[in-house]
Amino acid sequence: MTNYKDHTIVDPMMGQTFFQWVFQSDESSDRFWRAWLEQHPEKYEEVEEV
């Protein structure tokens, strides 16, 4: 699985899975992105902007 640490939210590599979480969240994607945010708190503001 891709780490996504060095990507931005609008990065095409990350965009599809992120926007799917935002607009069509399921348990698996919610668990992944919440864990990702815990591991990368510096990205929280960027996520909130979306």
Backbone torsions as a table, in degrees:
resi	resn	phi	psi	omega
1	MET	NA	144.1	-179.2
2	THR	-70.8	140.4	-178.4
3	ASN	-75.1	-40.9	178.9
4	TYR	70.1	0.5	-176.6
5	LYS	-60.4	-40.8	-175.4
6	ASP	-92.3	11.6	-179.8
7	HIS	-106.6	159.6	173.1
8	THR	-99.2	166.9	-178.8
9	ILE	-61.3	-33.4	-178.5
10	VAL	-88.7	2.1	177.5
11	ASP	-61.5	129.5	-178.8
12	PRO	-56.5	-32.7	-179.7
13	MET	-65.6	-31.3	-176.2
14	MET	-100.5	-24.6	-171.1
15	GLY	-53.9	-48.2	-174.4
16	GLN	-61.1	-47.9	-178.4
17	THR	-70.4	-35.5	178.6
18	PHE	-66.0	-49.4	-178.3
19	PHE	-68.0	-29.1	174.1
20	GLN	-64.3	-40.5	177.5
21	TRP	-63.4	-42.9	-177.9
22	VAL	-65.3	-44.7	-171.1
23	PHE	-101.1	-21.7	-179.1
24	GLN	-141.4	53.6	-175.0
25	SER	-62.3	140.1	170.3
26	ASP	-127.6	174.9	-175.0
27	GLU	-58.7	-42.2	-178.1
28	SER	-66.3	-47.9	-179.5
29	SER	-68.4	-36.2	178.4
30	ASP	-63.0	-44.7	178.8
31	ARG	-62.3	-43.5	180.0
32	PHE	-61.7	-52.4	-174.5
33	TRP	-71.0	-33.3	176.2
34	ARG	-67.0	-40.7	176.5
35	ALA	-65.3	-40.0	178.8
36	TRP	-61.3	-43.4	178.4
37	LEU	-64.7	-35.7	176.4
38	GLU	-64.7	-35.8	-179.5
39	GLN	-80.3	-20.7	-176.4
40	HIS	-133.1	63.9	-176.5
41	PRO	-61.1	-22.0	178.5
42	GLU	-67.5	-14.3	179.7
43	LYS	-93.9	-4.0	-174.4
44	TYR	-57.8	-46.2	-179.2
45	GLU	-61.5	-39.3	179.5
46	GLU	-62.7	-41.7	178.9
47	VAL	-65.9	-41.6	-179.6
48	GLU	-62.8	-28.4	179.6
49	GLU	-68.2	-23.7	-179.6
50	VAL	-80.6	NA	NA
